[in-house]
Amino acid sequence: MSSSFFHPFPQIRLAGSPLGLVAVSIGVIALCGGLAFRAGTKQMRRLSSETYAEERLPLINAHLDEAGKGFIFLAGDSHAELFNETYRLCGREMVNGGISGAKSDLYRDFAPSLEFRSRPEAIVLTIGTNNLTRKRDPLAPASQNTYERDVSQILATFRKWAPRVIVTAVPPISSFRNGFEIPAVAVYSEKLRNLCAREGCEFVDPYDFARERDGSTAQPGTMRDGVHMASYRAVQARLGALLCPGGTLQPIAMKSAPALQ
């Protein structure tokens, strides 16, 4: 397996003893591990998400190696990773390939390193929350275009492996208003809808029950920490109802994913 998409760690040069350097380095790595969605320097967030992706890759590929034909693969950021495989989806085995802290560019480069031994029946992608921090200026046309290109490349990779590729809307956000451009949630979700209409993926919104009318802000009580859902089991149940309303995994009509208000 390859991890060539990961950039080398930035070198840290500090005056002092070697023990001091080791202690500082360990502290930086530990701090970065808790900052996937938090404020901080771009370098720290990149280090955290890439390091975590590098650690997750062997585990994900090991699960893919053991998965039976017809399973469902969950891809994307922490919203995907927080799905519980023991609940199943449409009665199918699931393999969780979520990477907490991942932005679209990281998963774009990560996806080709996945090793599918058996053919999945469907791949479900949730990506976008980490692209919406204000310092990334997500409402700028250049940022939106970059996100759209990244997701298009992810879809191109996934279409080689699965007959169905499903993309979920970006989940709502209820706080961290100083860190996230909340109106961008609805804007990016609409971009995903249009991308699927052009490129043949299926767009669904299993988070619709948790949205306010603006399509971006979460309703009170639906979030655990402002960014993550209080119940991913509820989201998973909604996703299952959209993907297999008759109890089996069947293609859905585009009209089953109503426009965000």
N, C-alpha and C positions, 0 to 999 in steps of 0.2 A: 504494500500500500504506500501511497505517496502523501507526504505532507509538505510538498514544495511550495504551496501557496502561502505558508507562514513566513513572515518576515523575521529576521534575527532580532533578538532582544537588543534594545538600546544599551550600550555599555555605560556603566555608572562608575565614575572615577571620583573618589573621595580621599581626602587626606586622612591619615590615621592608620590604625593597625588593621591587619587582615581580618581579625575577629570582628572589628567594628564594621568593616565592609560587608561581611557575611550577614551580620545582624541587620544592617540597614537594608540589604537586598531582600532578605526574607520578609522584613516588615513591609517593603514596597509591594512584593508579590501578594502578601496576605491582604493588604489594603485594597489592591486592585481587584482581588477576587470578590470583594463586596461592593464594587462600584460599577457593575455592569449597566445599571440604569440610573446611577446617581451622578451628581455634578462632579466635575474633575477635569483634568487636562485631557485633551484628545489622545495624547500618547498613552496615558494610564488606561483609558478605556480600551484602546486598541490592544494593548498588552494583555489586559484581562480577558477579553473575548477570544483572542487568538490562542492564548495559552489554554483556555478552557476547551476550545474547539480541538486543539491538538490532543488534549487528554481524553476527550470524548470519542474521537474517531476510532480508536481500536475497539472500544466497547460497542459502538454502534455497528461496526463491521462484523464483530463477533455475533451480535444478535441477527444481523442480516444473513450471516452464514448458516444459521440454524433455522431461519424462518421457512415455513412451508409455502408452497405456491398459493397465490391468491390472497396474501396478507395485505394489510394497509400500512403504508409508511407515512409517519408524521414528520414533517420537515419545517424548519424555520427557527424562530427565536424562543424565548422562555415560555411564551403562550403555548407553543407546541410541546415543549419539554414537560410542562406541568400537567399534560394529559396523563391519565393513569391507564396503562396498558391492561391491567387486570379487569377493567370494566368492559373491554372489547368495544368494537364499533361495527354495527351491522352484522354482529355475530362473527366477525372476522378477527383473526390474530392481528395484533398491531406491533410494529417496531417503531420506537420513538427515536427520531433523529434530530430533536430540537437542540439548539445551542443557545443557552442564556446569554444575552448581551449581543447577539449577532445582529449586524446590519445587513442590508441587501448585498453589499459588495463582499462581505465575508462569506455569506452563504453561497454566493455566485461562485467563489473560488473553492469552497468546501465541497460542493455537490459532486464534482467529478472524482473526488477521492473516495466516494461511497462505493462499496463493492457488493453488488446485488447478485447473489448466487441463484436465487429463485425470482421469478417474475411477480412483482406485486400487482394486485388488482387495481389499486388506486394509490396515488400519492396526494396528501393534503398539505398544502403550504400555507403557513402564516408568517408573514414577514413585513416589517415596516415601522414598528413602534420605535426602535432605536434610531431610525432615520429622522425622527421628528423633534430632536432637541433643537432649541432655538439657535444655538451656536452653529448648527449646520444650515440654518436659513432654509428650512424645508419648503417654504412657499415660493422661493425663488424659482423661476423657470429652469435654470440650470440644474438645481437640486432635484426637481421633479423629473426632468428628463433622464438624469443619471439613475434615479431609482427605477424608472420604467425600463431602462436598458438592462439594468442588473436583473430585474425580475424576468424579463424576456429571455435572458440567457439561462437563468435557472430553469425556466419552463422548457427550453430547448433541450437541456440535459435530461430532465425528468421524462419528457415525451419519448425518449429512447428506451425507457425502462418500463413504462406503465401505459395501459390503454386509456386510463382516466387520470387526469391531473386536475385537482380541485384547489382553488385559491380562495382563502377566506378574506373577508373584509378586515381592515385593521381594527383591533379592539378599541373600545372607548377608553378615555382617560378621565380621572376625576380630580386629580390634584397635581402637584409638582408644576403648578402653573408658571413658575419662574424658570423651569427647566425645559418644558415641552411647549411646542406651538400647537395647542390643542385643536384649533380649527383645521389643521393639516390632516387630522385623522380622516375626516369626511372627504377631503380633496384626494388623498392617496387611495382611499377605498374606491372612489369613483374611477381613478386611473386604473386600478386593478380590474374593475368591471369592464371598462373599455378594452383593456388589453386582452382579456379573455374572449370578448366578442370578436376581436380580430384574429387571435391566435388559436382559438379552439379549446381553451381550458374552460372549466366550470367555475363560476363565481358564486359563492354563497356567503351568507352573513349569520353565523350561529351566535353572534353577539348582539343581535337585534333587540332582544328582550332587555338588554342592559343599557341601551342608548337613550339619551334625551332626543328631542325632536331635531336638534342641530346635527345629529349624526356623529358627533365627535365626543361629547361629554357623557360620562357615565351617570346613570341614575343613582341616587343615594342608596347606600347599602349593598351595592353590587360589586364593589371593589374591596380588596384586602388591604392594599397599600397605596391606592391612587393609580397604579399602573396595572397590577395583576388582579384577576378576578377573584372574588370571594369563593366561588365554586366552579371549578373546571369540570366537575361532573355534570353540572347543569348545561354548560357549553357543549360538552360531549354528547349529551342527550339531544340537544337541539341540532347538532351536526348530523347525528344519526338519523333524525327525523327528516332532514333535508336530503341526505344521500340515499336513504333506503326507506321511503315512506311505507312501502309494502312489506317491509321486513327483510328484503333482500337488496343487495347492492346493484342498483340499476341506474342508467344515465338519467339525469334530471333535466327538465326544460329550463331554459334561461329565465323564464318568467317567475320561477320559484325564488329568485333572488331580487326582491323589489328594491327600487332605488332608495338610497339613503335620503332622509328628509333633511 
